[in-house]
Amino acid sequence: MGALFDRICEALAPKIGESSVAHGVLVLRIAPQALLDVVTRLKEDFRFDLFADVTAIDWLGQEPRFEVVWHFYSTMHRQRVRIKARVGEAEPAVDSLIGMYGSAHFMERECHEMYGIVFAGNPDLRPILLYEGFQGHPLRKDYPKEREQPLVPYRAGYEMPGGE
Amino acid sequence: MNTRTIPIRPESRKSAAFEYISTRKDELIGWARKFSLFPYPFVTACCGMEFMSVSSTPYDTDRFGAALPRFTPRQSDLLMVVGTVTHKQAPVLLKVWEQMCEPKWVLAFGVCATSGGFYNNYATVQGIDRILPVDVYVPGCPPRPEMVIDGIMKLQEKIAGQQHLIVNDRF
């Protein structure tokens, strides 16, 4: 396990910032621009053939505000790699991985609706768990915790939750 | 989506004799109806396991004539909302309720359907009574089968004591 991780770090050295091993997972911190290069190398040279997840973390108050996190698994080596990239609030955009992994379509849609991360190159970022017309991104830290956006008018006697 | 079904209105009840007779007719119809509840299970979440438990042999809601789930709202008269209802599901639930023929009753099964439960966030309706009228609330996470049976019996009492809209001076 160590040898594989060392080879990855060595091969990708110019592209990655910090690297560490957390809970048996190799963690690579990269600049968002380097994403496609790094993932291409991981997939083609190191056989990370399974795209497990993409999500984001909202570090409200820090700059850059968001941290996008990808997880990859190699069914050949049985090892996992986690990639992290920071993007700012003004333009929370990273490249889409749909060219390499088909499963990226749905996972990027979910990350987009929950955190507002834009995946450049994904042509279909419609809501997948939420509904059309939902305003804001509910897993951002500044989304009001109890704000509701009902689709059905409430019955008499119940106050309709207002907008923001 | 926002249209409501129009309830059938009783025709005017004129004489005192009619009042007396129709009360007895109400009782008769109530007695018949309370033992022939056809539930439509709108099952969305983990309460569904408890629903299966309460409708199967050890607890056996068939004793109340309420065992045979109809999987179309048009054939059922008791809407059992079992589990959490999200805002995305709310139009679906309302449409199911609107498709049911009168007379119809609604039972909120579990604390999520009753009040949203411990979900208070962007996704969850804080109780289905915000979107449709509820007759019986059965709290619990999930409710014990005994509580559900108690809820059904409460509903039966309610039906037995109801004025039934099909009773008029021609019936």
Chai-1 contact restraints between the chains, C-beta under 6 A:
chainA,res_idxA,chainB,res_idxB,connection_type,confidence,min_distance_angstrom,max_distance_angstrom,comment,restraint_id
A,Y131,B,K88,contact,1.0,0.0,6.0,A-B,restraint_1
A,P138,B,Y122,contact,1.0,0.0,6.0,A-B,restraint_2
A,E146,B,N120,contact,1.0,0.0,6.0,A-B,restraint_3
A,P150,B,H87,contact,1.0,0.0,6.0,A-B,restraint_4
A,L151,B,H87,contact,1.0,0.0,6.0,A-B,restraint_5
A,L151,B,A90,contact,1.0,0.0,6.0,A-B,restraint_6
A,L151,B,P91,contact,1.0,0.0,6.0,A-B,restraint_7
A,V152,B,A90,contact,1.0,0.0,6.0,A-B,restraint_8
A,V152,B,P91,contact,1.0,0.0,6.0,A-B,restraint_9
A,V152,B,L94,contact,1.0,0.0,6.0,A-B,restraint_10
A,V152,B,I131,contact,1.0,0.0,6.0,A-B,restraint_11
A,Y154,B,R130,contact,1.0,0.0,6.0,A-B,restraint_12
A,Y158,B,R130,contact,1.0,0.0,6.0,A-B,restraint_13
